[in-house]
Amino acid sequence: MEKILIIGANGQLGTELSAALQKKYGQEAVIGSDIRKPQEENSIFELLDVLDGEALLSSIKKHKITQIYHLAAILSAKGEENPKQTWNINMNGLLNVLEIAQQEKLNKIYYPSSIAVFGTSTPSPAPQYTSMNPSTIYGISKRAGEQWCEYYFNKYNVDVRSLRYPGLISYKTLPGGGTTDYAVDIFYKAVEATKFSCFLEENTRLPMMYMPDAVRATLELMEAEKDKLSTHEGYNLNAFDCTPKELYEEIKKHIPTLEIEYKIDKLRQSIADSWSDTVDDSVARKDWNWQHQYDMESTTKDMLLHLKNKLTLQK
């Protein structure tokens, strides 16, 4: 029986992965953890700082953990406010997980990576194996983390798996300091009938993915046969790419009254400009038959439907 520990369970990805894993394995098999308690406790939960290796080991032994989903990290724009702290949390937290996984012989580890590992020298679409010169401490830490994962797989046979997520769009939980956050906020402003202020230039193209696809990709990768995986760094992952202007125009087909203005955040614009505007995920499609289900049009329809219901219930 698998027992799964989710580190960073309160975040945008963690919230939805927790629900999916509970549905698959049962509530008693999934233990959520974070440095703060969730607003609603829907499963077993422990306060846990991943930098505290002793507490992490204790929790793993207590719950007889067999798999870890290590999601705790400081994201791109937020990370630039305190680079040393970002490196400490993003890197040393991962090393604690990998070292304990090796010592305790855990079955599998999941480590999320990001398109932030790419840089200005990366061609477009970004290939699976390519030049990488990330410009943010978040991207630097994620790239180093990928290499640590490959190292622990090759040296200690730790079965660690990773995806390079594009920008994630979700109606359940707000993102926490990323460069692609505008692609969530615009939907809220549309449903709330509020003018949307975009911090990126209108023609800034970036890879995007609807959260149901991201969650499904994660579970499919973790369920894939080990000998079919050609990398234990990060698999490129993609669904569609768009600009703020294109996303705005798609939403306006459903909510014609939506207004937009552009107030550029120089930091996040510079980060976005350093990333590839689209990603080649053919290796993931070949190795474990990855197929996305949502494009920009279907993402927009589903986001607006669920957000309208969510905000109506909150009134």
Buried (B, 14 or more C-beta within 10 A) or exposed (E): EBBBBBBBBBBBBBBBBBBBBBEEBEEEBBBBBBBEEBEEEEBBBBEBBBBBBEBBBEBBEEBEBBBBBBBBBBBBBBBBEEBEEBBBBBBBBBBBBBBBBBEEEBBBBBBBBBBBBBBEEBEBBBBBEBEBBBBBBBBBBBBBBBEBBBBBBEEBEBBBBBBBBBBBBBBEBEBBBBBBBBBBBBBBBBBEEEEBBBBBBBEBBBBBBBBBBBBBBBBBBBEBEEEEBEBBBBBBBBBBBBBBBBBBEBBBEBBEEBEBEBEBBEBBBBBBBBBBBBBBBBBBBEBBEBEBEBBBEEBBBBBBEBBBEEEEEEE
